[in-house]
Amino acid sequence: MKLEPIIGLEIHVQLKTKSKMFCGCANVDDGAVPPNTAICPVCTGQPGALPVPNAAAIAMGVKASLALQCKITPLSKFDRKHYFYPDLPKGYQISQYDQPVGVHGAVPVAAEGEKKSIRITRLHLEEDAAKLWHDPSGHTLVDFNRAGTPLAEIVTEPDFTSASQAKAFLTELRLIMRTVGVSDAEMEKGQLRCDANISLRPIGEKKLYAKTEIKNLNSFRSVERALEYEMKRQTKLWEEGLPPAQTSTRGWDDVSMKTVDQRRKEEAHDYRYFPEPDIPPMNLKSLEDKIKPMMPELPEQKRQRFVDEYSFSLADAKILTSDPALADFTEHVFSELIEWLRSLEEVEGSADDIKKQYSGRLAQLIGSWITTRLLGALESRKASIRTMKITPENFAELIALVYEKKVNQPSAMIILETMLDAGADPTQIMEEKGLGAVTDDVMIERAVVNVLKAFNPQVEQYKNGKKEVFQFLVGMVMKETEGKADVTMVREKLEARL
C-alpha cells in the first residue's frame, strides 16, 4: 500500500509592538529583563483587572492578513479559550474563535522543483501564556513577562505533502512577516513558533485520518526532521495494520531525534469558547481601507521584479530578496553604479537607456559579489548587512573598480575585507596598499616569459595534451606579479606563447 502524508501547520508569530496585547506592560523578548518585572495586574490575571486591546497589534494583524492574501473579517471579536495550566493566570486565554481577523488566504511556495499555493485557513490574534522554568531541584517557576504578549496565530489548510514544503513555507512566511514589519520572526528567540499536524492516507483516497500534532519545534530544521520521523513512524503503524485511531499530541526531542507521546489532542469544545465580555467587537473595514494602500511590495513580487528590472538570475534574486535590508542595499548599489556609468564620457544615454544596455553585466557582477563574497565575508565574521560598515556607495565603487579592471579579484577581496574592518573608501585602500591591477603589456609579457622558462617540464606536459597544467601556469604568473596582474591579460598572453 502506497501512502501519502497530509500536513498542516499552526504558527504563532510574536508581534513587535511596544506593549502587550491587553495592557501597557513592555513587550520584551525572553530573557531581555529579569523575570516577573514586565508585569501588571492585567497580564497576571488579578481580580477586577480589565483588558484593553492594543490598537497597534490589531493593525499588525490586519497588515499580516493582507500580506497572506486573506479576506479581512468586517466585524471581528475576541473570545475566551478556557484551559487550566500554571502558565495561564486567568484560567483562560483571550483569543479569537469564529470571527478572526483574516480568512481564506494563500502563500505561493516553491519546493522540490515545483510551485504550489498553500491555503491559509485563518489568522487570528491572541495573548501569549507565561513561561515555565523547570529547575534541577524539580521545582517549576513561572515568569509572567511573556504573559499577554501579542500573537498572530496562522493556521494553514493540510496542503503540504512533504517536510521540505513545510520548511519552504515557514521560510517564506518569516520573510513576509519581516517585509511588512509586524515581526522579526526569529524562531530561535521564540518569535515564531510552529506546531505541525500530520496524518497519512492511501494514495487516491480523499478521507482524512486521525492526525498527530507535533510540538517543541524550535527551528526550521526541527520541523523538517520531526515530520520526516513521524512519516516513518506512522508508515510502520500502517504496515502493521494499526494506523493511528485518534488525534494525539507528540513532542519533538532534538537529542534523540524522535517524537514522544504527550497527551490526547483537545478539540474546540474542550476549550468552552465564548465571546470575551470585556471587549466589544471590532469593525475592521475602515482599518483595512487605511492599511491596504500602504502595503509594501511582497517577497514574491520583489523576486520577480529583480529578475525583470535588473536582469538578476532567479537564483541570485532569491538570495538578494531573502532579507529586506539586503534587498534595499542591492537596489542602492545598482542605482549608484548606473550613476557612475552616466558619468563616463564614453557612455551615452539616459539612466533608463544605460540600465537596459548594461543591466545584464552589472547584475552578474553585483550578484556574484554580494551573494558569495560579501555575504560569505559577513558570515565568517558573524556580522550582518544591517551592522556592517560598508555603505552602498562604497560597495558600488568597489564593483566599479573591478568592472574597469583597475583591480583584480584577489586584490578586490583584500579591499573588501579592509572595508568591512574600517568602512574606508575602496579607491583609497587600493592606493594605500598598492593593490591596483597591473595591466602593463611589457610587465605581464616579461612575467609570462619568466614562468615559461622556469617551468619548462609543465610547458611540455601542456603541449602533449595535459591541458589542466594551464591553470598552474596562470597561478605562477600571478605569483610572479604578486597577484596584481589582470588575469584575463595573463591568460591571453600565456595562450599566445604556448
Secondary structure as UniProt FT lines:
FT   STRAND          3..14
FT   TURN            30..31
FT   TURN            35..36
FT   TURN            41..45
FT   TURN            47..48
FT   HELIX           55..67
FT   TURN            68..69
FT   STRAND          71..72
FT   STRAND          75..76
FT   STRAND          79..82
FT   TURN            86..87
FT   TURN            89..90
FT   STRAND          92..95
FT   STRAND          102..111
FT   TURN            112..113
FT   STRAND          114..127
FT   STRAND          131..134
FT   TURN            136..137
FT   STRAND          140..143
FT   TURN            144..145
FT   TURN            147..148
FT   STRAND          150..156
FT   HELIX           163..179
FT   TURN            180..181
FT   HELIX           187..189
FT   STRAND          192..202
FT   TURN            203..204
FT   STRAND          212..217
FT   HELIX           220..239
FT   TURN            240..241
FT   STRAND          248..253
FT   TURN            254..257
FT   STRAND          258..264
FT   HELIX           268..271
FT   STRAND          274..275
FT   TURN            277..278
FT   STRAND          282..283
FT   HELIX           285..291
FT   HELIX           292..294
FT   HELIX           299..310
FT   HELIX           314..320
FT   HELIX           324..343
FT   TURN            345..346
FT   HELIX           351..368
FT   HELIX           369..374
FT   HELIX           375..380
FT   TURN            381..382
FT   TURN            385..387
FT   HELIX           392..403
FT   TURN            404..405
FT   HELIX           409..422
FT   HELIX           426..433
FT   HELIX           441..454
FT   HELIX           456..463
FT   TURN            464..465
FT   TURN            467..468
FT   HELIX           469..480
FT   TURN            481..483
FT   HELIX           487..497
//
